[in-house]
Amino acid sequence: PYTIGLLRSTPKLEENRDRLQEIKGVVPNPFDVARGCAFHPRCDRATDDCRQIQPELREMNSGHWVQCWNAEK
């Protein structure tokens, strides 16, 4: 979900938009990161697992790594 949000917020030359799509919420303080996944407060797919347990970094496909409980969705 974080990567999807980043890609949606990237300007595209072929589109004429007044505003970029933003990732809702506030970037967390790096010295006071929330429990669980650091992105869960800003993620529309967050579950109880996301709020409590930090996901492991794992390889989905060759060279494609994720750290998300909901990467398959």
C-alpha positions in Angstrom: 0.0 0.0 0.0 2.9 2.5 0.7 4.4 2.0 -2.7 1.0 2.3 -4.4 0.5 5.6 -2.5 3.9 6.8 -3.7 3.2 5.9 -7.3 -0.2 7.6 -7.3 1.4 10.8 -5.9 4.0 11.0 -8.7 3.3 13.7 -11.3 2.8 12.5 -14.9 3.5 14.6 -17.9 0.5 13.4 -19.9 -2.0 14.3 -17.2 -3.0 17.9 -16.4 -3.9 17.9 -12.7 -4.1 20.8 -10.3 -3.0 18.7 -7.3 -1.2 15.4 -6.8 -2.9 12.6 -5.0 -1.6 12.6 -1.5 -1.0 9.9 1.1 -3.4 10.9 4.0 -2.1 11.4 7.5 1.1 12.7 9.1 4.6 11.2 8.5 5.6 9.6 11.8 8.4 10.9 14.0 11.4 8.6 13.3 12.2 8.6 17.0 8.7 7.7 18.1 7.5 5.1 15.5 4.2 3.4 16.2 4.0 -0.2 17.3 3.5 -2.7 14.3 3.9 -1.5 10.8 5.3 2.1 10.6 2.8 2.9 7.8 -0.4 1.5 9.5 -1.7 4.9 10.7 -1.8 6.1 7.1 -2.8 2.8 5.4 -6.4 2.1 4.2 -5.7 -1.6 4.4 -4.4 -1.7 8.0 -5.6 -4.6 10.2 -5.1 -5.5 13.8 -1.9 -7.4 12.9 -0.6 -4.2 11.2 -1.2 -2.2 14.3 0.5 -4.7 16.7 3.2 -6.7 14.8 5.9 -5.3 12.5 5.9 -7.4 9.3 9.0 -9.3 8.2 10.8 -8.3 5.1 10.2 -11.0 2.5 10.8 -11.6 -1.2 7.5 -11.8 -3.2 9.1 -12.3 -6.5 12.7 -12.4 -7.6 14.2 -9.0 -6.6 10.8 -7.7 -5.3 10.8 -7.4 -1.6 7.9 -6.3 0.7 7.4 -5.6 4.3 3.6 -5.7 4.5 1.0 -8.1 6.0 -1.4 -7.3 3.1 1.0 -7.4 0.1 -1.0 -10.2 -1.6 -4.3 -8.2 -1.6 
